[in-house]
Amino acid sequence: MRDLTEKPNLPAAALFVDCVRALFKTGLEGELLWTKIKEVMAPLLEDQGLRSAANSWPATVEAAPSVKNLLFYEDPDFGFVLNATVRKPNLLTNIHDHGDKWTLYGLITGNEIMHRYKRTDGGDPDRGPAVIKQLGSHKMAPGDIDVVPPGAIHQEQAGPAQSIAFIVREAKGGTFTQHHFKLETGEVTCNTGPGLIPRSL
Ligand SMILES: [Fe+2]
């Protein structure tokens, strides 16, 4: 296994890391930064090298709630990471957020539906009961990138075929608190996010 702070071998992924690092170096933050990262992520999702590598990735989400992510890279200076998920067909995740970190979720293969929710009771983020309202849903096809801002509550629903997504996160899972929500009871559960499976890219 390679040192995960070394740039990926895959040329398109190494170029992407260079582009993301250059954006961090400009001092941009928040929505401005992550909108730019989304722009440079689009060609990576189209890359044939990435697409053929993805065909050999193992399933990371067999059944909710046992969610895992592949981990390809952790930036030694800016802390962002490259992950992936490989979902079984028709899998519906629980309702969750990604804590106070930005996430870009780009579909490589398959189709998914993203459901969006909002917490409306104004309570302590780490405690329930929470009042959760559904805001809407949108479909995702290969090449689409879903931007998940800090605290955005959502749920991923895999389509009738396996779906594979490439993910850029602001920080490595396990280093910050995330939340699961139960719609019916308002229960809020804190967790440290998906388990990580180191993998070379
Ligand atoms: Fe998510």
Residues whose N, C-alpha, C, O or C-beta is under 5 A from the ligand:
A	BS01	LIG	none
